[in-house]
Amino acid sequence: MWYKYIYELLFQTEPLFNNAILDWLFPAAIVFLLYDFAFGIVGGLYRAGIITGRDLGSIIHWGIRYGIMWGVIQILIFIRDNWLFITGFVIGAIIVFVLIGLLISRFNYD
């Protein structure tokens, strides 16, 4: 399974928690949870006749697992680094929508 080591090298991410144990366990848990998802997709590709052979299925399987894991961690890193901006944007959007709702309801009753 040399593919696994290549994907681990390609999809390395910066530390999410700055804790060695959590930075190892969290991606491992995501990859473990994605096993059935990737297995189902690759199985569907085999059944449809799109792919044949063990090697291509393994490459696609590990690519799906590590690719999604990498994407999830990148999203979490973005949220971690920009949480103040995101929180302010959400609160601002809620205020704007409430004000628009109040204005619409006020004009509907006049």
C-alpha positions as CSV (number, residue, x, y, z in Angstrom):
1,M,0.0,0.0,0.0
2,W,2.6,2.6,-1.0
3,Y,-0.3,4.8,-2.2
4,K,-1.2,5.5,1.4
5,Y,2.2,7.1,2.1
6,I,2.1,9.2,-1.0
7,Y,-1.3,10.6,0.0
8,E,-0.2,11.2,3.5
9,L,2.8,13.2,2.1
10,L,0.7,15.2,-0.4
11,F,-2.2,16.0,2.0
12,Q,-0.2,17.1,5.0
13,T,-1.8,20.1,6.7
14,E,-0.7,22.6,9.3
15,P,-1.6,21.8,12.9
16,L,-5.2,22.4,13.7
17,F,-5.0,22.2,17.5
18,N,-1.3,22.8,18.2
19,N,-1.5,19.5,20.2
20,A,0.4,16.5,18.8
21,I,-2.1,14.0,20.0
22,L,-5.2,15.9,18.7
23,D,-3.5,16.8,15.5
24,W,-2.9,13.1,14.9
25,L,-6.2,11.7,16.2
26,F,-8.6,14.2,14.4
27,P,-7.4,13.5,10.8
28,A,-7.2,9.8,11.6
29,A,-10.9,9.8,12.9
30,I,-12.0,11.7,9.7
31,V,-10.2,9.2,7.4
32,F,-11.6,6.3,9.4
33,L,-15.2,7.6,9.1
34,L,-14.8,8.2,5.4
35,Y,-13.8,4.5,4.8
36,D,-17.4,3.3,4.0
37,F,-18.1,6.4,1.9
38,A,-14.9,5.8,-0.3
39,F,-15.5,2.1,-0.3
40,G,-19.1,2.7,-1.7
41,I,-17.9,5.0,-4.4
42,V,-15.1,2.7,-5.6
43,G,-17.5,-0.3,-5.4
44,G,-20.0,1.7,-7.6
45,L,-17.2,2.4,-10.1
46,Y,-16.3,-1.3,-10.2
47,R,-20.0,-2.3,-10.7
48,A,-20.5,0.3,-13.4
49,G,-17.4,-1.1,-15.2
50,I,-15.7,2.3,-15.1
51,I,-12.6,1.0,-13.4
52,T,-10.9,-2.4,-13.3
53,G,-8.0,-3.7,-11.4
54,R,-7.0,-3.5,-7.7
55,D,-4.4,-0.7,-8.1
56,L,-6.7,1.9,-9.6
57,G,-9.4,1.2,-7.1
58,S,-7.0,1.6,-4.2
59,I,-5.6,4.9,-5.6
60,I,-9.2,6.3,-6.0
61,H,-10.1,5.0,-2.5
62,W,-7.2,6.7,-0.8
63,G,-7.6,9.8,-2.9
64,I,-11.2,10.2,-1.7
65,R,-10.4,9.6,1.9
66,Y,-7.4,11.8,2.2
67,G,-8.8,14.4,-0.2
68,I,-11.9,15.0,1.8
69,M,-9.9,14.8,5.1
70,W,-7.6,17.5,3.7
71,G,-10.6,19.7,2.7
72,V,-12.3,19.4,6.0
73,I,-9.2,20.3,7.9
74,Q,-8.6,23.3,5.6
75,I,-12.1,24.5,6.3
76,L,-11.6,24.1,10.0
77,I,-8.3,26.0,9.9
78,F,-10.0,28.8,8.0
79,I,-12.8,29.0,10.6
80,R,-10.2,28.9,13.4
81,D,-8.2,31.7,11.9
82,N,-11.2,33.9,10.9
83,W,-13.7,33.1,13.6
84,L,-14.1,36.7,14.6
85,F,-14.9,37.9,11.1
86,I,-17.2,34.9,10.5
87,T,-19.1,35.6,13.8
88,G,-19.4,39.3,13.0
89,F,-20.7,38.5,9.5
90,V,-23.3,36.1,10.8
91,I,-24.5,38.5,13.5
92,G,-24.6,41.4,11.0
93,A,-26.6,39.3,8.5
94,I,-29.1,38.3,11.2
95,I,-29.5,41.9,12.2
96,V,-30.0,43.0,8.6
97,F,-32.6,40.2,8.0
98,V,-34.5,41.1,11.2
99,L,-34.6,44.7,10.2
100,I,-35.8,43.9,6.7
101,G,-38.5,41.6,8.2
102,L,-39.6,44.4,10.6
103,L,-39.8,46.9,7.7
104,I,-41.8,44.5,5.5
105,S,-44.2,43.6,8.3
106,R,-44.6,47.3,9.2
107,F,-45.5,48.3,5.6
108,N,-47.9,45.3,5.2
109,Y,-50.0,46.5,8.2
110,D,-50.2,50.2,7.1
